[in-house]
Amino acid sequence: MYTAKPSLQQRLRPMACGAVASLLLAAGALHAQVIFKSVDSTGRVTYSQEPVAGAVSVEKVDVTPKVSVDRPAGAAGAAADARKAETARQSDEFRQRQQARDAQRQKAQEAVVAAERELDAAQKALVAGQETDQPGDRQGIGGVRSRPTEQYLERVRRLEMAVEAAKKRLAEAQVRLRDVQ
């Protein structure tokens, strides 16, 4: 009959449990350690793990180590305070620089949006200005033929220049936005 060998995990589990139990017992023993201070009739003081028989006075002494999280005294404390103050200062400076960059980025984004609106308005004005149904836009040159008047051509030229200027401002605003980011 074949019997399966226990897996590595099954073989290690009792050892791991034993190790954990040993650690817990050792920690408990260290934590629960009590020392007695015994004074005999001659005034001699003895410290031991058990009270001395025939002692005049016996008192328990707490020997549990005290963990101190207070800041170190002297130069070490001053150095720690200085490092903490420097870290706080650097953090404040970083936060201020970040806020300034955010404000610049916001301003640049608003400039891009405004330039896009201006370009859109200039393009719409150009399209509307190119329509020749306004009086004085066309001049007859005999029969059914006509040509644009100087007034019309000048108006379209101004509108085209406005579109080009708006495109230029948009490109500049986009460059500023890229530089900020």
C-alpha positions in Angstrom: 0.0 0.0 0.0 1.3 3.5 -1.0 1.3 6.3 1.5 1.9 9.9 0.3 4.8 11.8 1.9 3.7 15.0 3.7 4.4 18.1 1.7 7.1 20.6 2.7 4.5 22.9 4.0 2.9 20.2 6.2 6.4 19.3 7.6 7.3 22.9 8.4 4.0 23.9 10.0 4.7 22.3 13.4 8.2 23.8 13.5 6.8 27.2 12.7 4.2 27.0 15.3 6.8 25.9 17.9 9.0 28.8 16.9 6.2 31.3 17.3 5.2 29.9 20.6 8.8 30.1 21.9 9.1 33.7 20.8 5.8 34.6 22.6 6.9 32.8 25.8 10.3 34.6 25.7 8.7 37.9 25.1 6.2 37.3 27.9 8.9 36.3 30.3 10.9 39.4 29.5 7.9 41.6 29.9 6.7 39.9 33.1 10.2 39.8 34.8 10.0 41.1 38.4 12.9 42.0 40.7 12.7 42.3 44.4 14.6 44.8 46.6 15.1 43.2 50.0 16.6 45.0 53.0 17.9 42.9 55.9 18.1 44.0 59.6 21.6 45.4 59.1 20.5 47.6 56.2 22.1 45.6 53.5 20.2 45.8 50.2 19.9 42.8 48.0 18.3 42.6 44.6 17.0 39.2 43.4 14.3 37.5 41.5 12.8 36.2 44.7 12.3 38.0 48.1 15.1 37.2 50.6 13.9 35.2 53.6 14.0 37.2 56.8 14.3 40.6 55.2 13.0 43.6 57.1 11.4 45.1 54.0 10.7 43.8 50.5 9.4 45.8 47.5 8.9 44.9 43.9 11.0 46.9 41.4 9.8 47.4 37.9 12.5 46.6 35.5 10.5 46.8 32.3 12.4 48.8 29.9 10.8 52.2 29.2 10.5 53.1 25.6 11.0 56.8 25.1 9.7 58.5 22.0 10.7 61.9 23.3 13.0 63.8 21.2 16.7 63.4 22.0 18.3 66.0 24.3 21.1 68.4 23.5 22.8 68.7 20.1 21.0 65.7 18.7 17.6 67.2 19.6 18.6 70.5 18.1 19.8 68.8 14.9 16.5 66.9 14.6 14.6 70.1 15.1 16.7 71.9 12.5 16.1 69.0 10.0 12.4 69.1 10.7 12.3 72.9 10.2 14.3 72.6 7.0 11.9 69.9 5.7 8.9 72.1 6.5 10.5 75.1 4.8 11.3 73.1 1.7 7.8 71.7 1.6 6.3 75.2 1.8 8.6 76.4 -1.0 7.6 73.5 -3.1 3.9 74.1 -2.5 4.4 77.8 -3.4 6.2 77.0 -6.6 3.6 74.4 -7.5 0.8 77.0 -6.9 2.6 79.5 -9.0 3.0 77.0 -11.8 -0.7 76.1 -11.5 -1.6 79.7 -11.8 0.6 80.3 -14.8 -0.8 77.2 -16.4 -4.4 78.3 -15.8 -3.6 81.8 -17.2 -2.0 80.2 -20.3 -5.0 77.9 -20.8 -7.4 80.8 -20.5 -5.3 82.8 -23.1 -5.5 79.8 -25.5 -9.3 79.6 -25.1 -9.6 83.4 -25.6 -7.4 83.2 -28.8 -9.5 80.3 -30.1 -12.7 82.3 -29.6 -11.1 85.3 -31.3 -10.0 83.2 -34.3 -13.5 81.7 -34.6 -15.1 85.1 -34.5 -12.6 86.5 -37.1 -13.3 83.5 -39.4 -17.0 84.0 -39.1 -16.6 87.7 -39.8 -14.6 86.9 -42.9 -17.2 84.5 -44.3 -19.9 87.1 -43.6 -17.8 89.9 -45.2 -17.2 87.9 -48.3 -20.9 87.7 -49.2 -21.5 90.3 -51.9 -25.2 91.0 -51.3 -24.4 94.3 -49.7 -25.0 97.5 -51.7 -21.8 98.8 -53.3 -20.0 95.5 -53.2 -20.2 94.9 -57.0 -19.8 97.3 -59.9 -21.4 96.6 -63.2 -19.1 96.4 -66.3 -21.6 96.1 -69.0 -24.6 93.9 -69.3 -24.9 91.2 -66.7 -21.3 91.1 -65.7 -19.9 92.8 -62.6 -16.7 93.0 -60.6 -16.0 93.6 -56.9 -15.5 97.2 -55.9 -12.5 98.6 -54.1 -14.6 99.0 -51.0 -15.4 95.3 -51.0 -11.8 94.2 -51.7 -10.5 96.4 -48.9 -13.1 95.0 -46.4 -12.1 91.4 -47.3 -8.4 92.2 -47.0 -9.0 93.7 -43.5 -11.0 90.6 -42.5 -8.3 88.3 -43.8 -5.6 90.2 -41.9 -7.8 89.9 -38.7 -7.9 86.1 -39.3 -4.1 85.9 -39.7 -3.5 88.0 -36.6 -5.9 85.8 -34.6 -4.1 82.7 -35.9 -0.7 84.2 -34.8 -2.0 85.1 -31.3 -3.4 81.6 -30.9 -0.1 80.0 -31.9 1.7 82.3 -29.4 -0.7 81.4 -26.7 -0.2 77.7 -27.4 3.6 78.1 -27.2 3.2 79.8 -23.9 1.0 77.0 -22.6 3.5 74.3 -23.8 6.3 76.3 -22.0 4.4 76.3 -18.8 3.7 72.6 -18.8 
